[in-house]
Amino acid sequence: FRLYPCVQLVKTAELDPRQNYLMGFHPHGVLAAGAFLNFCTEASGFFPGITPHLMMLSLWFRIPFFRDYLMSGGLVSSDKESASYVLQKPEGGNMLAIIVGGAQEALDARPGSYTLLLKNRKGFVRLAIKHGTPLVPIFSFGENDLFEQVRNPKGSWLRQLQHRLQQIMGISLPLFHARGVFQYSFGLIPYRRPICTVVGKPIPVERKQRPSEEEVDRVHQNYLNELCKLFEEHKAKYNIPEDKHLEFI
């Protein structure tokens, strides 16, 4: 009997504990379960000598007591000051994980979906260049398979409502379902499906305080290429059809 999915962390390269790293986590999924289990608990273990930190929407840190619970798990507020504080520690040994697609990407999370909201998201790249921090792509296989989501294609009234609520509240509200505690037909407990989070190789980034748009675009494209390569090299191990590829929007 298991309420939560099993999680596995796959390392494709070793990380130097004397250095800080900025990791992009994909996809968001409905509840970002893979990111939380891998980086905020001891479910899978992490790189020796490196302390993981996961960014979360700032509004959650305004709730008394809940804020302290989040911070005890290594979660940090998703603002530039918090990110810079982690990445500029001179002793190294820190990792900052950003779920790049964010709350908006959660609205497209459903089994068999490999669509990432990443095409025009470059803030994390600018942050890496500013601090000269290596970028590390991460893809979490099985993240989108934990829940079913009510159909909400773009242009539908439900999607428009969800988008409007996201603009007001800062969080998205996907209508999802999976299984119950004592039955498998309906409920809010995730399906018993494994999450295999694959950590890619670090991408060296040259430090520059004020990078040009061309420099940001070049590093961003390099990151997209490495993420696609990571997905293509490992998808067969996790039963993803050969004709399935990442789509960036």
N, C-alpha and C positions, 0 to 999 in steps of 0.2 A: 504494500500500500504506500503510494507516494503522491504527495500533493504537488510537488514542484518537479520540473523537468530535470534530468541529469545534465550536467554541464561539463565540458571538456575544453581545456585551453591547449592549443597546438602552437608550438613555437617553431618558426622557420629560421630563426637566427638568434644568437645571443646578444644581449644588450649590456653595454658597459655601465656598471653601477656608479661610475664617476661622472656620468653625464646625465642631463635631463632630457626628457623626450616628450613630444607632443603626438598623441595617437588619435587618429580619426576612426571612430567606431561606426560600422554600417552593418545592417540597416537598423533603424530605430525600433522597428517592431511596434506592437501595441503598447507594451509596458516596459520596454528596454530591459527585459529580464536578464539577458546574457551579459549586458554591461554591468548591471548591479551585482549579479552572482559572481562574476569573474573579478571585479575590481573593488567591491565593497564587502566581500565576505572571504572566507578561506575555503570556499567550495572547491576550487580548482588549483590553488597555489598560484604564485606569480613568479616573476623573475627575482632570483636572490639578490638582496641588496638594493632593490628598487621599490619605493613606496608608491602605490597607485592612488591617483585622485581622479574622481569622476565629476564632471561639471553638471549642474542641475539648475533649473530656472530659479532666478533670484527670489521670486515670490514665495517659494516654499520655506525660505529662511526667515520669513517674517512671522512665522507661526511659533509662539512660545512652546518650549519643550521639544516640539517636533524638530526645530532647528538644531538642538543639541544632539538629537538622535541621528540626524543626517551627518553632522560633523564628526560624530564618533565613528562613522563608517568611511570617512575619507572623502565625503562629498563636499564640493566647493561651489560657491555661487557663480553663475555664468555671466560674469562681467569681466571687463578687461583687467581691472585692478587685481582681482583674485587670480586670474590666469597668469598675469605677469609675476605675482608674488611667488607662485609655484615654480615657474620656469626660470626665474632669475636667481634661484638659490645657488650660491657659488660652490657648495660642497657636492652638488649633483645628487644622483640617486633618487630622482623624482620623476614620475610619469603623470602627465595630465591627459585624460581621455575626454574627447569631445564627441558627442553624438551629433554629427554634422547636420543630418537631415532634420533633426529637431521634431517638435510637436507636429508640424505640418506633414512630415513624412509618415507619421503614424496613421494618417487617414488613408494611406495606400497599402497598409500592412495587412496582408492576407496570404494564405498558403499559395505557393507557386509564383509569388510576385518578387521581381528582382529590379524594381524601379527605385532609384535613389535620387533624392533631392540634393544635387551636388553640383550641377552644371555651372551655376552662378554664385555658389557659396564659396567665398575666398577669404573671409575674415580670419579663419584659422591659419591660412597660408601666410597672411600678412603677419600674424602673431609669431609664427615660427621664424620668419625672416628677421623680424625685429630682434628676437633673442638669439638667433643663430641656432635654433633647436631642431634636431633631426625630426622629420615627419615619419610616422609609422602607420601604414594602412592596416586596418583590421576588418575582416569580414566574419560575421557570426552566422554560420550555416544553421538553419533551423529556427532562427529568430522569428520569422514571419509565419511559421507553422504552428505556433502555440495556440492561436485563437482564430476563429472565424469572425468576419466582420460583415455587418449589414451592407449590402451593395450601395455605394455612394459615388457613382461616376461624376466626373467634373461637369458642372452645369445643372446637376440635379438639385432639387430643393433641399435635400438633406445636406449635400456638400456645401451649398451656399450658407445654410444655417450654421454648420460646423465651422466654416471659415469665418463667419461673422462673430461667432462666440470666441473663436481663437483670437481675433483682433481685440476683443473687449477684455477677455480674461487672461490672455497670454498662454493658455494651454488648449490643446485640442481635445475633443470629446468623441472618440471613436465609439460606435455602438458595436460591441463585440460580445461573443459568447464562446463557450467551449464545453466543459463538463462540470458535473456537480461533485460533491464530496463522496456520495455513496452510489452515484449512477453516472453513466457516461454519455447520456443523451443531451443534457442541457445544463448550463451553469456558468460560473465565472472563474472556475479553477482551470489553469492551462492544461491542454492535452499532454499525455505522457509521451512527449517527443523530445529527443535529445537536442541539445544546443552544442555545436562544435565551433568554438571561436578560434579562428586562425589569425595569428599575429604575423604580419609581413616583415620584410627587412627594412631597416632604417634608411630613409632617404636623406643624404647630407644636404644641409641648407646653409648657404653663406649668409652671415650676419650683415644686415644693412638697416640702418635706422629709418630711412625713408626710401623704400624701394619704389621703382617706377611701375606703371601698370604692366608694361611688357615683362618685367622680371617676375611680378606676381603671377601673370598668366603662364609664364614658362614653368614655374615651380608647380602651379596648380595642374597643368596638363601632365607634367611628369608624375604627379600624385595619382591622377586618374589612370594613367597607363599602368602604374604599378599595382593599383587596386584591381584593375581588369585582369592583369597577369596573375595576381594572387587567386582571384575567383576561378579563372580558367584552369589553373594548375591543380586545384583541389576539388572542383565541383563533382568530378566523377566518383570520388571517395564517399560523397554524401548523397548519392543517387539523384543527382540533378541531370536532366536530359542534356545531351550534347548540343541541341539546338537552342538551349537557354543561355542568354548572355545578359550582362548588366546593361541597364538603360539609365542614362543620366538625363534628368529634367531640371 
